[in-house]
Amino acid sequence: MPEIDWNRKILLVDINSYFATLLQQENPHLRGKPIGIVKDVGRTCIIAASKEAKQLGIATGSNAHQGKLKAPNLILLPAQFDRYLDATKRLKKVFSQISPKTYIYSLDEAFIDVTDCQKYLYHNIEELALTIQNSIKKELGEWVTCNIGIGPNYLTAKLASNIAPKGNSLTITPDNLDGILAEAPFSEVCGVGMRLESKLKRLGITNPYQIRFYSGSELENYFGPFWSKELLKIAYGEETHHFDLLEIPHIQMKSVGRSITGYHLYDDEREIKAIIYNLISEVIHKVRKMGLAGRQVSIFLNGQDQFWSNHTTIKHLINHEQEMFEMIYHQLYRKWHRSFKIIKFAVRLSLLEKIGQNSLLLDWQKQEKVHQALDKVNDKYGLFTLRTGALLNQPIIRPEVTGFLGDRLYQLSNNT
Amino acid sequence: MYQKIGETIKVAGVYKNHTFHPFKFLWHDRSLKIDQITLISDVKDGTVKKRFYSVIVGQEVYRLLFNRETESWLLDELWVD
């Protein structure tokens, strides 16, 4: 029988409609109004919506035009990623005062493990949840509310936070676990994507509890060896593999990537080249700042309902933008006969390692000297202050943080 | 929308709990008393540390920017309905 350690106490704090809430906190004129956050002025994809906009059916990922049709008074505002990241750093400090076991899960979510300190410090976990909510208000402002899910593991804490009424907390106990699992839709279960959800639906399974009526071998036939085990864990509210990984300390990032969706379809080779170089510059800047270098480069391009991707792995480590550009642009991209206009660009440097001994090749050393000078100037005055000629007279794509904070090790480190 | 201003201002304030709290600023010879600070954010421009103060003066919302290296103040943006 599956077992849950009910002595464990994990809290998941989820700030409600984070980006929009911070804007409303900042500006009382925006409070109570439907707001859509776009990446920049002129962009049309709503990357975050206020709770008022969500109530009108404007979800994250909506098109601004469709949003305006649903809510003519919808206010569109550009994101301020650096201010959101700062708010997350402030929250991290608040959470670290509660327990040393804190994990920033995304820009607006954090797990706090109070298992070891609850006995001495927090006898009443619901009271602690209230204290956290008040501390957040004190740190960021009165308008900022959050959901807090409390459970015996990460999976159930996240589930509780997802289904709790906005601005409230919910505790999962041995008494209510089965009831919650029988009522929660899969969209609220972390780790179950849309494809898996529809596959489950085809079997008539619409909530986690119903999985219990299938045997391990039946599930394996439908979902394969990995997901059959994972689904059984979800059925009983046990920790899944995804959350087990959070317990493993990550010393360094394994890969660094950067993607951008353009304003229009790109067909001009000069523009395409500049965008690829721009993205590579940011990747290399991050990688060098962490003292890393990688052995695998990848490119992914998308447009007109088509995509193309390629990658190559080499023996030596790369941490120079010219070399990464040479591999991605000349050795991968230029050998492909482009068959569509491009809207989305992505590049990645993977198989990252700490730099050991530097290359003895003179060309490499020359490049390294150039890079060291480049790093020095850009570290002091900001990325792209000093840049390659390929980026002259081109709009610069600047670094930004993503909501899921895939580069948390970089963004939350002390040297960034 | 926020209207970009980008003009230098003079600011008066107090230090409270190791943090500077502006209470009024001088812009175009007008002294504007800050009723409330609604949000403070620390950002970096290269290694230059900057601090945003979002403040309310009457019905107006202003974004003030303090450059911590040059110790200079800027009225960065103003909210206009």
Interface residues (C-beta under 8 A of the other chain):
Chain A: L22 Q25 E26 N27 P28 H29 L77 Q80 D82 R83 D86 A87 K89 L140 G141 N378 D379 K380 Y381 G382 L383 T385 T416
Chain B: M1 Y2 T38 L39 S41 D42 V43 K44 D45 G46 T47 V48 F52 S54 I56 V61 W79 D81
